[in-house]
Amino acid sequence: MSQNNKLVIVVTRGFDDERSSVAWSIANSGISTGLEVTMFLVSSGVDWVRKGAAGAAQPNPLDPPVSEMIDNFLASGGNVLICPPCAKVRGYSERELIDGVSITSSTVMHELIKEGARALSF
């Protein structure tokens, strides 16, 4: 049996929901255990990676600030993808997003799943 070490996490929640904080925490834990983790942000989840936005929100006061979790995730090799229509409706282009984030279609996520990645949704 082959071992698959890929995880896709879909984040639909924004600043007002602590489930989004949980998603970033689980993503960082996944990377620290050797998983290749890709975050796919949709709906209000895309707001997390607009430059300067995450520093203002901490949905769960017992978690580290989300901005720190995002920085750690990217510095550790995590991949962050953004839904194009979700970015467009908010007026975001890649220049409004933090470095290392890509606006791309869900087909990238689907390819990872076809390769055997597990998926979580928050």
A tleap script that builds the chain and sets N, CA, C and O, in Angstrom:
source leaprc.protein.ff14SB
mol = sequence {
  NMET SER GLN ASN ASN LYS LEU VAL ILE VAL
  VAL THR ARG GLY PHE ASP ASP GLU ARG SER
  SER VAL ALA TRP SER ILE ALA ASN SER GLY
  ILE SER THR GLY LEU GLU VAL THR MET PHE
  LEU VAL SER SER GLY VAL ASP TRP VAL ARG
  LYS GLY ALA ALA GLY ALA ALA GLN PRO ASN
  PRO LEU ASP PRO PRO VAL SER GLU MET ILE
  ASP ASN PHE LEU ALA SER GLY GLY ASN VAL
  LEU ILE CYS PRO PRO CYS ALA LYS VAL ARG
  GLY TYR SER GLU ARG GLU LEU ILE ASP GLY
  VAL SER ILE THR SER SER THR VAL MET HIE
  GLU LEU ILE LYS GLU GLY ALA ARG ALA LEU
  SER CPHE
}
set mol.1.N position { 0.849 -1.172 0.000 }
set mol.1.CA position { 0.000 0.000 0.000 }
set mol.1.C position { 0.893 1.233 0.000 }
set mol.1.O position { 1.817 1.332 0.807 }
set mol.2.N position { 0.623 2.172 -0.900 }
set mol.2.CA position { 1.439 3.381 -0.959 }
set mol.2.C position { 0.986 4.380 0.105 }
set mol.2.O position { -0.178 4.417 0.503 }
set mol.3.N position { 1.937 5.177 0.544 }
set mol.3.CA position { 1.642 6.189 1.551 }
set mol.3.C position { 1.471 7.536 0.874 }
set mol.3.O position { 2.316 7.944 0.078 }
set mol.4.N position { 0.391 8.225 1.182 }
set mol.4.CA position { 0.164 9.550 0.631 }
set mol.4.C position { 0.327 10.553 1.753 }
set mol.4.O position { -0.255 10.398 2.827 }
set mol.5.N position { 1.115 11.576 1.505 }
set mol.5.CA position { 1.370 12.557 2.554 }
set mol.5.C position { 0.850 13.946 2.177 }
set mol.5.O position { 1.413 14.956 2.598 }
set mol.6.N position { -0.218 13.995 1.388 }
set mol.6.CA position { -0.767 15.278 0.951 }
set mol.6.C position { -2.102 15.552 1.637 }
set mol.6.O position { -2.926 14.659 1.834 }
set mol.7.N position { -2.278 16.825 1.993 }
set mol.7.CA position { -3.512 17.261 2.632 }
set mol.7.C position { -3.951 18.575 1.995 }
set mol.7.O position { -3.146 19.486 1.805 }
set mol.8.N position { -5.228 18.657 1.671 }
set mol.8.CA position { -5.837 19.891 1.179 }
set mol.8.C position { -6.825 20.357 2.238 }
set mol.8.O position { -7.667 19.588 2.702 }
set mol.9.N position { -6.712 21.625 2.614 }
set mol.9.CA position { -7.649 22.207 3.580 }
set mol.9.C position { -8.380 23.346 2.889 }
set mol.9.O position { -7.760 24.298 2.415 }
set mol.10.N position { -9.699 23.241 2.837 }
set mol.10.CA position { -10.536 24.272 2.235 }
set mol.10.C position { -11.063 25.155 3.368 }
set mol.10.O position { -11.685 24.667 4.311 }
set mol.11.N position { -10.805 26.462 3.259 }
set mol.11.CA position { -11.231 27.407 4.287 }
set mol.11.C position { -12.287 28.337 3.701 }
set mol.11.O position { -12.023 29.087 2.762 }
set mol.12.N position { -13.489 28.273 4.274 }
set mol.12.CA position { -14.593 29.114 3.830 }
set mol.12.C position { -14.892 30.233 4.819 }
set mol.12.O position { -15.704 31.115 4.536 }
set mol.13.N position { -14.244 30.201 5.966 }
set mol.13.CA position { -14.564 31.121 7.062 }
set mol.13.C position { -13.579 32.274 7.148 }
set mol.13.O position { -12.403 32.131 6.814 }
set mol.14.N position { -14.070 33.405 7.596 }
set mol.14.CA position { -13.249 34.599 7.709 }
set mol.14.C position { -12.957 34.974 9.148 }
set mol.14.O position { -12.877 34.119 10.029 }
set mol.15.N position { -12.802 36.264 9.365 }
set mol.15.CA position { -12.356 36.804 10.642 }
set mol.15.C position { -13.315 36.554 11.800 }
set mol.15.O position { -12.895 36.541 12.957 }
set mol.16.N position { -14.571 36.359 11.510 }
set mol.16.CA position { -15.568 36.260 12.572 }
set mol.16.C position { -15.846 34.829 13.032 }
set mol.16.O position { -16.790 34.598 13.787 }
set mol.17.N position { -15.049 33.883 12.593 }
set mol.17.CA position { -15.337 32.488 12.921 }
set mol.17.C position { -14.057 31.774 13.325 }
set mol.17.O position { -13.106 31.696 12.547 }
set mol.18.N position { -14.039 31.258 14.541 }
set mol.18.CA position { -12.809 30.633 15.028 }
set mol.18.C position { -12.448 29.338 14.304 }
set mol.18.O position { -11.337 28.833 14.468 }
set mol.19.N position { -13.361 28.797 13.514 }
set mol.19.CA position { -13.007 27.617 12.722 }
set mol.19.C position { -11.887 27.927 11.736 }
set mol.19.O position { -11.112 27.042 11.371 }
set mol.20.N position { -11.801 29.180 11.305 }
set mol.20.CA position { -10.708 29.546 10.405 }
set mol.20.C position { -9.372 29.483 11.130 }
set mol.20.O position { -8.368 29.084 10.540 }
set mol.21.N position { -9.347 29.867 12.382 }
set mol.21.CA position { -8.130 29.766 13.191 }
set mol.21.C position { -7.740 28.294 13.359 }
set mol.21.O position { -6.563 27.941 13.286 }
set mol.22.N position { -8.731 27.458 13.580 }
set mol.22.CA position { -8.482 26.023 13.709 }
set mol.22.C position { -7.876 25.472 12.418 }
set mol.22.O position { -6.968 24.641 12.463 }
set mol.23.N position { -8.372 25.928 11.280 }
set mol.23.CA position { -7.843 25.454 9.991 }
set mol.23.C position { -6.360 25.764 9.850 }
set mol.23.O position { -5.583 24.902 9.440 }
set mol.24.N position { -5.956 27.004 10.192 }
set mol.24.CA position { -4.532 27.375 10.096 }
set mol.24.C position { -3.695 26.592 11.100 }
set mol.24.O position { -2.555 26.231 10.808 }
set mol.25.N position { -4.248 26.330 12.272 }
set mol.25.CA position { -3.534 25.543 13.277 }
set mol.25.C position { -3.308 24.113 12.784 }
set mol.25.O position { -2.212 23.570 12.917 }
set mol.26.N position { -4.343 23.514 12.219 }
set mol.26.CA position { -4.229 22.151 11.696 }
set mol.26.C position { -3.271 22.116 10.505 }
set mol.26.O position { -2.515 21.158 10.348 }
set mol.27.N position { -3.299 23.137 9.680 }
set mol.27.CA position { -2.367 23.199 8.542 }
set mol.27.C position { -0.920 23.217 9.021 }
set mol.27.O position { -0.074 22.502 8.483 }
set mol.28.N position { -0.640 24.029 10.024 }
set mol.28.CA position { 0.719 24.083 10.568 }
set mol.28.C position { 1.120 22.771 11.223 }
set mol.28.O position { 2.263 22.333 11.089 }
set mol.29.N position { 0.196 22.147 11.926 }
set mol.29.CA position { 0.488 20.842 12.534 }
set mol.29.C position { 0.781 19.805 11.462 }
set mol.29.O position { 1.680 18.978 11.613 }
set mol.30.N position { 0.018 19.856 10.384 }
set mol.30.CA position { 0.243 18.924 9.280 }
set mol.30.C position { 1.635 19.059 8.705 }
set mol.30.O position { 2.313 18.060 8.464 }
set mol.31.N position { 2.064 20.286 8.483 }
set mol.31.CA position { 3.409 20.511 7.948 }
set mol.31.C position { 4.461 20.005 8.923 }
set mol.31.O position { 5.450 19.397 8.515 }
set mol.32.N position { 4.250 20.256 10.214 }
set mol.32.CA position { 5.251 19.834 11.198 }
set mol.32.C position { 5.351 18.317 11.314 }
set mol.32.O position { 6.355 17.799 11.803 }
set mol.33.N position { 4.317 17.597 10.869 }
set mol.33.CA position { 4.370 16.137 10.893 }
set mol.33.C position { 4.779 15.539 9.553 }
set mol.33.O position { 4.753 14.321 9.374 }
set mol.34.N position { 5.159 16.408 8.605 }
set mol.34.CA position { 5.669 15.919 7.328 }
set mol.34.C position { 4.678 15.864 6.188 }
set mol.34.O position { 4.999 15.351 5.117 }
set mol.35.N position { 3.485 16.379 6.393 }
set mol.35.CA position { 2.515 16.406 5.302 }
set mol.35.C position { 2.805 17.570 4.360 }
set mol.35.O position { 3.317 18.608 4.779 }
set mol.36.N position { 2.473 17.387 3.085 }
set mol.36.CA position { 2.469 18.478 2.113 }
set mol.36.C position { 1.070 19.074 2.164 }
set mol.36.O position { 0.103 18.439 1.744 }
set mol.37.N position { 0.963 20.300 2.680 }
set mol.37.CA position { -0.351 20.892 2.921 }
set mol.37.C position { -0.605 22.044 1.957 }
set mol.37.O position { 0.234 22.926 1.771 }
set mol.38.N position { -1.786 22.009 1.354 }
set mol.38.CA position { -2.260 23.087 0.490 }
set mol.38.C position { -3.550 23.629 1.081 }
set mol.38.O position { -4.481 22.878 1.371 }
set mol.39.N position { -3.591 24.948 1.255 }
set mol.39.CA position { -4.811 25.615 1.703 }
set mol.39.C position { -5.500 26.160 0.451 }
set mol.39.O position { -4.856 26.779 -0.397 }
set mol.40.N position { -6.794 25.931 0.340 }
set mol.40.CA position { -7.581 26.523 -0.742 }
set mol.40.C position { -8.621 27.415 -0.078 }
set mol.40.O position { -9.533 26.923 0.587 }
set mol.41.N position { -8.484 28.723 -0.257 }
set mol.41.CA position { -9.341 29.701 0.408 }
set mol.41.C position { -10.455 30.146 -0.524 }
set mol.41.O position { -10.212 30.554 -1.660 }
set mol.42.N position { -11.678 30.058 -0.023 }
set mol.42.CA position { -12.860 30.447 -0.785 }
set mol.42.C position { -13.740 31.338 0.088 }
set mol.42.O position { -13.525 31.441 1.296 }
set mol.43.N position { -14.720 31.972 -0.523 }
set mol.43.CA position { -15.657 32.854 0.179 }
set mol.43.C position { -14.878 33.835 1.046 }
set mol.43.O position { -13.878 34.395 0.595 }
set mol.44.N position { -15.316 34.052 2.278 }
set mol.44.CA position { -14.629 35.024 3.137 }
set mol.44.C position { -13.284 34.518 3.634 }
set mol.44.O position { -12.538 35.271 4.260 }
set mol.45.N position { -12.959 33.262 3.369 }
set mol.45.CA position { -11.644 32.738 3.721 }
set mol.45.C position { -10.517 33.449 2.996 }
set mol.45.O position { -9.390 33.475 3.489 }
set mol.46.N position { -10.796 34.029 1.831 }
set mol.46.CA position { -9.745 34.719 1.082 }
set mol.46.C position { -9.270 35.987 1.786 }
set mol.46.O position { -8.167 36.467 1.524 }
set mol.47.N position { -10.089 36.526 2.670 }
set mol.47.CA position { -9.700 37.753 3.373 }
set mol.47.C position { -8.459 37.559 4.241 }
set mol.47.O position { -7.743 38.522 4.512 }
set mol.48.N position { -8.198 36.339 4.677 }
set mol.48.CA position { -7.048 36.074 5.548 }
set mol.48.C position { -5.720 36.453 4.916 }
set mol.48.O position { -4.782 36.800 5.633 }
set mol.49.N position { -5.616 36.396 3.617 }
set mol.49.CA position { -4.317 36.620 2.986 }
set mol.49.C position { -4.219 37.956 2.242 }
set mol.49.O position { -3.281 38.172 1.475 }
set mol.50.N position { -5.180 38.846 2.468 }
set mol.50.CA position { -5.034 40.210 1.947 }
set mol.50.C position { -3.976 40.896 2.799 }
set mol.50.O position { -4.003 40.785 4.024 }
set mol.51.N position { -3.063 41.589 2.179 }
set mol.51.CA position { -1.961 42.241 2.898 }
set mol.51.C position { -2.492 43.072 4.067 }
set mol.51.O position { -3.362 43.927 3.900 }
set mol.52.N position { -1.944 42.799 5.252 }
set mol.52.CA position { -2.284 43.552 6.447 }
set mol.52.C position { -3.569 43.150 7.142 }
set mol.52.O position { -3.823 43.613 8.254 }
set mol.53.N position { -4.378 42.322 6.543 }
set mol.53.CA position { -5.689 42.016 7.109 }
set mol.53.C position { -5.637 41.065 8.303 }
set mol.53.O position { -6.346 41.282 9.286 }
set mol.54.N position { -4.826 40.031 8.241 }
set mol.54.CA position { -4.826 39.016 9.295 }
set mol.54.C position { -4.293 39.545 10.617 }
set mol.54.O position { -4.621 39.003 11.672 }
set mol.55.N position { -3.486 40.583 10.580 }
set mol.55.CA position { -2.937 41.129 11.815 }
set mol.55.C position { -3.987 41.711 12.735 }
set mol.55.O position { -3.734 41.896 13.925 }
set mol.56.N position { -5.154 42.001 12.206 }
set mol.56.CA position { -6.209 42.630 12.994 }
set mol.56.C position { -7.187 41.639 13.610 }
set mol.56.O position { -8.092 42.044 14.340 }
set mol.57.N position { -7.025 40.365 13.335 }
set mol.57.CA position { -8.022 39.390 13.797 }
set mol.57.C position { -7.370 38.219 14.524 }
set mol.57.O position { -6.341 37.690 14.105 }
set mol.58.N position { -8.004 37.837 15.621 }
set mol.58.CA position { -7.595 36.650 16.365 }
set mol.58.C position { -8.874 36.013 16.912 }
set mol.58.O position { -9.256 36.261 18.056 }
set mol.59.N position { -9.542 35.180 16.077 }
set mol.59.CA position { -10.852 34.654 16.462 }
set mol.59.C position { -10.837 33.811 17.734 }
set mol.59.O position { -11.844 33.745 18.438 }
set mol.60.N position { -9.733 33.178 18.034 }
set mol.60.CA position { -9.625 32.382 19.255 }
set mol.60.C position { -8.444 32.924 20.056 }
set mol.60.O position { -7.296 32.772 19.638 }
set mol.61.N position { -8.707 33.551 21.197 }
set mol.61.CA position { -7.618 34.168 21.962 }
set mol.61.C position { -6.611 33.168 22.523 }
set mol.61.O position { -5.544 33.573 22.985 }
set mol.62.N position { -6.919 31.885 22.495 }
set mol.62.CA position { -5.978 30.882 22.986 }
set mol.62.C position { -5.035 30.379 21.894 }
set mol.62.O position { -4.038 29.716 22.180 }
set mol.63.N position { -5.360 30.699 20.637 }
set mol.63.CA position { -4.480 30.359 19.515 }
set mol.63.C position { -3.489 31.496 19.299 }
set mol.63.O position { -3.731 32.625 19.726 }
set mol.64.N position { -2.380 31.199 18.641 }
set mol.64.CA position { -1.505 32.303 18.235 }
set mol.64.C position { -2.265 33.194 17.257 }
set mol.64.O position { -3.247 32.747 16.664 }
set mol.65.N position { -1.840 34.430 17.077 }
set mol.65.CA position { -2.481 35.270 16.057 }
set mol.65.C position { -2.438 34.571 14.694 }
set mol.65.O position { -1.441 33.940 14.342 }
set mol.66.N position { -3.509 34.689 13.950 }
set mol.66.CA position { -3.589 34.013 12.652 }
set mol.66.C position { -2.484 34.492 11.719 }
set mol.66.O position { -1.964 33.707 10.926 }
set mol.67.N position { -2.121 35.767 11.800 }
set mol.67.CA position { -1.046 36.267 10.934 }
set mol.67.C position { 0.248 35.489 11.176 }
set mol.67.O position { 0.981 35.201 10.229 }
set mol.68.N position { 0.533 35.148 12.427 }
set mol.68.CA position { 1.724 34.338 12.728 }
set mol.68.C position { 1.585 32.929 12.164 }
set mol.68.O position { 2.547 32.366 11.641 }
set mol.69.N position { 0.377 32.358 12.272 }
set mol.69.CA position { 0.169 31.010 11.739 }
set mol.69.C position { 0.325 31.000 10.222 }
set mol.69.O position { 0.895 30.062 9.664 }
set mol.70.N position { -0.176 32.035 9.554 }
set mol.70.CA position { -0.038 32.119 8.098 }
set mol.70.C position { 1.427 32.266 7.713 }
set mol.70.O position { 1.908 31.574 6.816 }
set mol.71.N position { 2.137 33.163 8.388 }
set mol.71.CA position { 3.564 33.360 8.103 }
set mol.71.C position { 4.347 32.070 8.304 }
set mol.71.O position { 5.187 31.714 7.479 }
set mol.72.N position { 4.072 31.370 9.400 }
set mol.72.CA position { 4.756 30.109 9.680 }
set mol.72.C position { 4.431 29.058 8.623 }
set mol.72.O position { 5.313 28.329 8.169 }
set mol.73.N position { 3.169 28.988 8.237 }
set mol.73.CA position { 2.738 28.028 7.227 }
set mol.73.C position { 3.489 28.232 5.914 }
set mol.73.O position { 4.018 27.282 5.337 }
set mol.74.N position { 3.531 29.472 5.450 }
set mol.74.CA position { 4.219 29.769 4.194 }
set mol.74.C position { 5.725 29.551 4.314 }
set mol.74.O position { 6.347 29.019 3.394 }
set mol.75.N position { 6.316 29.956 5.436 }
set mol.75.CA position { 7.757 29.786 5.633 }
set mol.75.C position { 8.152 28.315 5.721 }
set mol.75.O position { 9.294 27.951 5.438 }
set mol.76.N position { 7.199 27.475 6.115 }
set mol.76.CA position { 7.465 26.037 6.248 }
set mol.76.C position { 7.185 25.260 4.970 }
set mol.76.O position { 7.283 24.033 4.957 }
set mol.77.N position { 6.838 25.958 3.904 }
set mol.77.CA position { 6.613 25.292 2.627 }
set mol.77.C position { 5.169 25.025 2.278 }
set mol.77.O position { 4.887 24.341 1.294 }
set mol.78.N position { 4.245 25.552 3.067 }
set mol.78.CA position { 2.835 25.381 2.756 }
set mol.78.C position { 2.451 26.149 1.504 }
set mol.78.O position { 3.110 27.118 1.129 }
set mol.79.N position { 1.390 25.713 0.868 }
set mol.79.CA position { 0.918 26.301 -0.378 }
set mol.79.C position { -0.469 26.887 -0.141 }
set mol.79.O position { -1.348 26.209 0.392 }
set mol.80.N position { -0.672 28.162 -0.542 }
set mol.80.CA position { -1.968 28.817 -0.380 }
set mol.80.C position { -2.505 29.214 -1.742 }
set mol.80.O position { -1.864 29.952 -2.491 }
set mol.81.N position { -3.695 28.710 -2.048 }
set mol.81.CA position { -4.376 28.997 -3.306 }
set mol.81.C position { -5.674 29.743 -3.012 }
set mol.81.O position { -6.324 29.507 -1.994 }
set mol.82.N position { -6.037 30.644 -3.917 }
set mol.82.CA position { -7.238 31.464 -3.752 }
set mol.82.C position { -8.186 31.234 -4.924 }
set mol.82.O position { -7.769 31.180 -6.081 }
set mol.83.N position { -9.450 31.101 -4.602 }
set mol.83.CA position { -10.515 30.975 -5.600 }
set mol.83.C position { -10.619 32.268 -6.416 }
set mol.83.O position { -10.830 33.337 -5.844 }
set mol.84.N position { -10.473 32.184 -7.751 }
set mol.84.CA position { -10.525 33.406 -8.573 }
set mol.84.C position { -11.814 34.224 -8.438 }
set mol.84.O position { -11.729 35.436 -8.241 }
set mol.85.N position { -13.004 33.617 -8.535 }
set mol.85.CA position { -14.211 34.444 -8.398 }
set mol.85.C position { -14.339 35.070 -7.002 }
set mol.85.O position { -14.854 36.178 -6.857 }
set mol.86.N position { -13.866 34.351 -5.983 }
set mol.86.CA position { -13.942 34.871 -4.609 }
set mol.86.C position { -13.028 36.077 -4.443 }
set mol.86.O position { -13.381 37.034 -3.753 }
set mol.87.N position { -11.858 36.038 -5.071 }
set mol.87.CA position { -10.945 37.185 -5.037 }
set mol.87.C position { -11.529 38.340 -5.849 }
set mol.87.O position { -11.496 39.492 -5.416 }
set mol.88.N position { -12.057 38.026 -7.018 }
set mol.88.CA position { -12.568 39.068 -7.912 }
set mol.88.C position { -13.728 39.839 -7.287 }
set mol.88.O position { -13.789 41.063 -7.395 }
set mol.89.N position { -14.639 39.133 -6.641 }
set mol.89.CA position { -15.803 39.800 -6.051 }
set mol.89.C position { -15.377 40.759 -4.937 }
set mol.89.O position { -16.109 41.696 -4.618 }
set mol.90.N position { -14.211 40.536 -4.347 }
set mol.90.CA position { -13.681 41.414 -3.295 }
set mol.90.C position { -12.716 42.463 -3.844 }
set mol.90.O position { -12.222 43.315 -3.105 }
set mol.91.N position { -12.458 42.389 -5.135 }
set mol.91.CA position { -11.555 43.350 -5.753 }
set mol.91.C position { -10.088 43.046 -5.515 }
set mol.91.O position { -9.247 43.939 -5.622 }
set mol.92.N position { -9.763 41.792 -5.191 }
set mol.92.CA position { -8.378 41.411 -4.907 }
set mol.92.C position { -7.690 40.889 -6.167 }
set mol.92.O position { -8.236 40.062 -6.897 }
set mol.93.N position { -6.500 41.383 -6.397 }
set mol.93.CA position { -5.603 40.789 -7.380 }
set mol.93.C position { -4.410 40.272 -6.593 }
set mol.93.O position { -4.329 40.484 -5.383 }
set mol.94.N position { -3.490 39.603 -7.258 }
set mol.94.CA position { -2.346 39.051 -6.521 }
set mol.94.C position { -1.515 40.134 -5.842 }
set mol.94.O position { -0.844 39.846 -4.851 }
set mol.95.N position { -1.535 41.357 -6.335 }
set mol.95.CA position { -0.743 42.415 -5.683 }
set mol.95.C position { -1.338 42.828 -4.333 }
set mol.95.O position { -0.627 43.394 -3.503 }
set mol.96.N position { -2.629 42.556 -4.096 }
set mol.96.CA position { -3.242 42.845 -2.789 }
set mol.96.C position { -3.014 41.723 -1.778 }
set mol.96.O position { -3.317 41.875 -0.594 }
set mol.97.N position { -2.481 40.605 -2.247 }
set mol.97.CA position { -2.306 39.434 -1.380 }
set mol.97.C position { -0.874 39.336 -0.873 }
set mol.97.O position { 0.050 39.874 -1.483 }
set mol.98.N position { -0.704 38.649 0.239 }
set mol.98.CA position { 0.638 38.475 0.781 }
set mol.98.C position { 1.471 37.620 -0.171 }
set mol.98.O position { 0.933 36.826 -0.944 }
set mol.99.N position { 2.775 37.793 -0.104 }
set mol.99.CA position { 3.677 37.045 -0.983 }
set mol.99.C position { 3.519 35.546 -0.769 }
set mol.99.O position { 3.346 35.075 0.355 }
set mol.100.N position { 3.583 34.817 -1.864 }
set mol.100.CA position { 3.495 33.362 -1.798 }
set mol.100.C position { 2.104 32.803 -2.001 }
set mol.100.O position { 1.923 31.585 -1.983 }
set mol.101.N position { 1.119 33.662 -2.194 }
set mol.101.CA position { -0.268 33.238 -2.392 }
set mol.101.C position { -0.605 33.350 -3.874 }
set mol.101.O position { -0.228 34.320 -4.532 }
set mol.102.N position { -1.323 32.342 -4.399 }
set mol.102.CA position { -1.673 32.325 -5.823 }
set mol.102.C position { -3.181 32.280 -6.012 }
set mol.102.O position { -3.893 31.560 -5.312 }
set mol.103.N position { -3.645 33.058 -6.965 }
set mol.103.CA position { -5.041 32.959 -7.391 }
set mol.103.C position { -5.076 31.924 -8.498 }
set mol.103.O position { -4.447 32.100 -9.541 }
set mol.104.N position { -5.807 30.847 -8.275 }
set mol.104.CA position { -5.849 29.766 -9.254 }
set mol.104.C position { -7.156 28.989 -9.118 }
set mol.104.O position { -7.805 29.022 -8.073 }
set mol.105.N position { -7.520 28.311 -10.160 }
set mol.105.CA position { -8.796 27.592 -10.159 }
set mol.105.C position { -8.742 26.369 -9.246 }
set mol.105.O position { -7.676 25.919 -8.826 }
set mol.106.N position { -9.901 25.866 -8.965 }
set mol.106.CA position { -10.003 24.687 -8.100 }
set mol.106.C position { -9.445 23.432 -8.759 }
set mol.106.O position { -9.295 22.406 -8.097 }
set mol.107.N position { -9.139 23.495 -10.043 }
set mol.107.CA position { -8.593 22.299 -10.697 }
set mol.107.C position { -7.260 21.882 -10.082 }
set mol.107.O position { -6.931 20.696 -10.072 }
set mol.108.N position { -6.490 22.839 -9.572 }
set mol.108.CA position { -5.228 22.489 -8.896 }
set mol.108.C position { -5.538 21.632 -7.671 }
set mol.108.O position { -4.884 20.615 -7.440 }
set mol.109.N position { -6.534 22.042 -6.890 }
set mol.109.CA position { -6.951 21.267 -5.724 }
set mol.109.C position { -7.476 19.895 -6.151 }
set mol.109.O position { -7.169 18.886 -5.517 }
set mol.110.N position { -8.257 19.861 -7.214 }
set mol.110.CA position { -8.803 18.584 -7.685 }
set mol.110.C position { -7.696 17.630 -8.120 }
set mol.110.O position { -7.780 16.427 -7.875 }
set mol.111.N position { -6.673 18.155 -8.756 }
set mol.111.CA position { -5.539 17.308 -9.158 }
set mol.111.C position { -4.860 16.694 -7.941 }
set mol.111.O position { -4.495 15.518 -7.963 }
set mol.112.N position { -4.688 17.472 -6.888 }
set mol.112.CA position { -4.090 16.937 -5.660 }
set mol.112.C position { -4.947 15.817 -5.081 }
set mol.112.O position { -4.423 14.802 -4.622 }
set mol.113.N position { -6.250 16.004 -5.103 }
set mol.113.CA position { -7.163 14.973 -4.587 }
set mol.113.C position { -7.111 13.730 -5.468 }
set mol.113.O position { -7.145 12.609 -4.962 }
set mol.114.N position { -7.029 13.924 -6.793 }
set mol.114.CA position { -6.920 12.768 -7.690 }
set mol.114.C position { -5.622 12.002 -7.433 }
set mol.114.O position { -5.553 10.792 -7.653 }
set mol.115.N position { -4.594 12.718 -6.965 }
set mol.115.CA position { -3.308 12.079 -6.634 }
set mol.115.C position { -3.354 11.398 -5.275 }
set mol.115.O position { -2.382 10.763 -4.866 }
set mol.116.N position { -4.469 11.523 -4.574 }
set mol.116.CA position { -4.625 10.838 -3.284 }
set mol.116.C position { -4.623 11.737 -2.056 }
set mol.116.O position { -4.663 11.237 -0.931 }
set mol.117.N position { -4.577 13.041 -2.245 }
set mol.117.CA position { -4.603 13.947 -1.084 }
set mol.117.C position { -5.907 13.780 -0.329 }
set mol.117.O position { -6.969 13.563 -0.913 }
set mol.118.N position { -5.796 13.886 0.973 }
set mol.118.CA position { -6.982 13.912 1.828 }
set mol.118.C position { -7.457 15.358 1.873 }
set mol.118.O position { -6.668 16.276 1.653 }
set mol.119.N position { -8.745 15.568 2.157 }
set mol.119.CA position { -9.280 16.925 2.194 }
set mol.119.C position { -10.060 17.162 3.476 }
set mol.119.O position { -10.802 16.301 3.948 }
set mol.120.N position { -9.870 18.355 4.025 }
set mol.120.CA position { -10.637 18.831 5.182 }
set mol.120.C position { -11.274 20.155 4.780 }
set mol.120.O position { -10.754 20.865 3.919 }
set mol.121.N position { -12.383 20.478 5.397 }
set mol.121.CA position { -13.056 21.738 5.099 }
set mol.121.C position { -13.468 22.426 6.379 }
set mol.121.O position { -13.984 21.803 7.307 }
set mol.122.N position { -13.229 23.734 6.411 }
set mol.122.CA position { -13.599 24.548 7.550 }
set mol.122.C position { -14.370 25.756 7.064 }
set mol.122.O position { -14.785 26.588 7.870 }
savepdb mol mol.pdb
quit
